Amino acid sequence: MSDTHAHWPRAGRRHRRSLAIAFGFILGFMVIEWVAGALTGSLALISDAGHMATDALGLGMALAAVLAADRAETSGGRTFGLYRWEILAALANAGLLLLVGGYVLVEAVRRIQEPTEVMVGPMLLVAVGGLLVNVLAWRLLRSGAEESINVKGAYYEVVADLIGSIGVIAAALITMTTGWRYADPLFAALIGLFIVPRAWHLGRQALRILTQAAPPDLDIDAMRSDLLAVDGVGDVHDLHVWTLTSEMDVATVHLMTAGDVDVHPVLDRARSLLRDHYGIDHATLQVEPETHLGCSDVTW
């Protein structure tokens, strides 16, 4: 088996410049929104600022994970390098989003019970600025989100914050035209309700990878049958498939052959099958003659 580690895709690395630019814009405007939210008394603006803070932290962790993975070496016992850092960053992003969404929902309920006055003009001005910043970040991260779960985590946050900015603008316009003081906490609650399920989905996806479950779109039984159908293979066992990080599925499997079978064509055909039909470039295949004993002792 050739070493395909050097050829694994590094989707996050390809988009590190976009991550860095988005991080700078989000971080800068987050400060503006926090100050404006405190001065205007707008919960919707404060919630959007809080979400933008998680955007900044999430983007910062995503960028750090990309840089760490880019410079990772396999020495020091890290035989897979630091590729899992981006999954850990995505999980942290999900946790932060859940915290922000929960805070916004609790605070929105309190404000609905006790409405407060809001300075609508400055609130609207800052919300429009936040919308423009989020549109820029959205465009920067859109392509990377299709390739990397780490970038996807940052992208989800930016999308949620973009919608949140639209909600803040709507709340400001309603309050400005009607004087209805419930618009601000109601739109803040909607932002929270938008954040929570997306954070939950991202967290479940990251946990699935960290627990080394098989990719959700992979049919293990079909893979086993296809390997068993490879010419020369008489039995397939100890088949394991898991995701190391974005676009990096790996597999290990034992293939049993008759004693007089040439193992080299068997390896080539099995490896081509996994690569061409299942997108698995890195697979460890152990070929055993049918007379070999001992593998049945493995029970996990």
N, C-alpha and C positions, 0 to 999 in steps of 0.2 A: 504494500500500500504506500502510495506517495503521500508526502506531507502536504495537505491542502490548507493548513492553517494560515499560511501567508497569503492565500488567495481569498480568504473569507471577505465578504463585503463589509465595509465600515461606513454604513449609511450616515451615522451621526457625524463622522469626521468630515464627510463631504459638505455638511451643512453647518460647520462650526462658525463660519463667518456670519451667516444669517442669524445664528443663535446669539453671537456677540453683539450684533447691531440691535437686535430686538431687545436684548437684555439691557443695553444702555438706555434706549428710549423708554422702556417700561419702568425702569428704576427711577429715572429722572421725573417722569410724570406722576409716579406713585406719591412722591413727596408733595407735589403740588396738590394732588387730590386729597391727601390727608389734611393738609392745612386748610384747604377750601372747605372740606366737609366739616371740620371743627368750627370754622368761622360762620358758615351758613346754617349749621344745625341740620343738614340734610343726611338722614340715615342712608338713603339710596346712594348718595355720593360717598359716604363713609364706607358702605359695604363694597362699593366698586373700588375704592382705594384699598380696602383690605384684600380684596381679590387680586388687585394689581400687585399688592405686596407679595402674595403667594406666587403670582406670575414671575416677579423679579427673582424670588428665591428659587422657584422651580427652574427658570431659565438659567440661573447661575449654577445650580446643581447639574443641570443637563450639560452645560458647557464644560463644567469641571469633569464630569464623567467622560465626555468625549475626549478631552485632552488627556485624561488619565489612561483611557483605553488606547489612545494613539501612541502613548509612550510606554505602554506596559511591556514588560518582559516576562518570560516564563520561569525565571529563576526564583529562588527563595520559596520553593514549594508551590508557586502559582502556575500550575501546568497549563491552565487555560487563560493566563494573563489576568487582566482586570475587566474583561468584557461584561461581567455581571454588574459592574458599577452602574451602568445605565438603567438596569432593572431596579436596583435599589433606589436610584434617584426617582424613577417613575412611581415607585411605591410611596416614597416620601411625599411626592407631589400630591398623590391621591389622598394621603392623610391630611395634608395641609388644606386641601380643598374641602374635605369633610368638616374640618374644624371651622373654616370660614363660613361655609354654608349653614352649619348649625348655629353659629353666633348670630348671623343675619336673621335667621328665622325667629330665634328667641327675642332678639331686640325689636323685630318688626311687630311681634305680638304685643310687646310692651308699649310701643308707640301707637299702635292702633287703639289701645285702651286709653292712652294719654297722649293725644296728638300735640305736636309742638310746632311752633312757627319756624318757617324756613325762608332764608334769603334767596328768592328764586332766581334773580338775575345772575349773580355770580355762579350759582349752582348750574344754570344752563350753559354759561360760557365755558366752565371747566369741563362739563360733561361732553360738550362738542369737541374740545381738545382731546379728551380721553378717547373719544370715538376715532378720531383721526390717527392717534398713536396706535390704537389696537388694529385698525385697518392695515397700517404699515407692517406691524408685527405679524399679522395674519398672512399677508402676502409673502413675507420673508420665510415663514415656517411651513407653508402649505405643502410644498413638494416633499420636504423632509419628513413630514408626518406620515406619508405613505410608505416610508422605508424603515423608520426607526421608532420603537415604542418609547424611547426616551424623548425624541423630538415630538412624538405624538402627545405625550403628557404635557409638554409645554404648549403645544398647539391647542389642545383642548382648553387649557386655561385661558389662552388668548381669545379663543372663540367665545367662551363663556363670558369673558370680560367685555368683549365687543358687544355682545347682546346686552350685557349689563349696562353699558354706556348708552345704548339705545333706550333702555328702560329708564335710566336717569333723565335723559332728554325728554321722554314722554311724561314722566312725573313732573318735571319742571314746567313743561308747557301746560299741562292740566291745571297745576296749581296756579300758574300765572293767569290763565284765562277764566278759571272758575272759582279760585280761592279754596278749593276742596283740599283740606289738610291731610286727608287719608291717602292721597296719591303717593306721597313719598314712602311711607312704610309699606304700602301694598306692593309697589314696584320693587322695593327692597326684598320683600318676601318672595316675589316671583324670581328674582335673581338667585336667592338661596335655593329655591326649588329646582332651578335649572342646574345649579352647581352639583348638588348632592348625587343624583343618579349617575352623572358622568364620572364623578370621582369614584363612585362605587365600582363602576365598570372597569375603569383604569386599574384600581387596586386589585380587583379579582384577576385581571389579566396578568399583572405583575406577580401576584402570589402563585398563579398557575405555573409560571415559568420558574419561580424560585423553588417550588415543590417538585420540579422536574416532571410534571405531567406531560404526556404526549401532546403535540400540537392539536388544537381542537378540530381542525379540518383534516386530520390524518386518520385514515382507516387502518388500524393496526392489523386487523384480521386479513384485510386485502393485501397488505404488505407481506404478511406471513405466507399467504397463499401464492403470491407472485414469486417469492424467494424459493418456495418449495417446488415451483414449476420450472425453476432454472435447471437446465440440462446438467445432470451429474449430482444434484442435491437430493438426498434421500430423507432428510429430516431438518427441521428448523427449530431451535430453542434458544432460550436466554435472549430474546429480542427486546431491546430497550431503545426507545426514541424519546428525546427531550429537546427542549429549546435552550440554548446557552444564552443567547441574547437576540436582538432583532436580526432576522434573516439568517440566523445561524442554528439550524437544526442539526443534531448529531445523532448517531445510532451506533449500537453495538449488537452483534448477533453471532451465534454459533451455527455453522452449516455442516451437516454430517454428510459424508460421501462414501461411496463404496471404496474398498481398499485399492482397487486398480484404477481409479479415476485420477486423471491429471488435474491437480488443484488449481493450476494457473488460469486455465480458461474459466473455471468455476468462479474464481475471484473476480476476473475481469467482467464476466456477465452479471454477477451480483452487484458489483460496484456500479456498472452502467445502469442497471435497473434502478437502483436507489437514487442515482444522480438524475437520470432522464425522466423518470416517472414520479419521483417523490421530492425532487429538489434537494436531496441530501448529499452534499459534496464531501462531508467528513464522516466516514463510517469506519468502524473497526470490525473486521470480519475474521472470525476464527474458524478455520476449516479443519474438521476432524474426520478421520477415517471411522467407519462404522465399528471397527474393533476397539476403538478407544473407550476407556472406562473412566468414570469420575465426575462427569458433568451432571449426572443425575443427582449427585450429592448436593448440588447448589439448590437451596430451597427458598431464596429470596429474590 
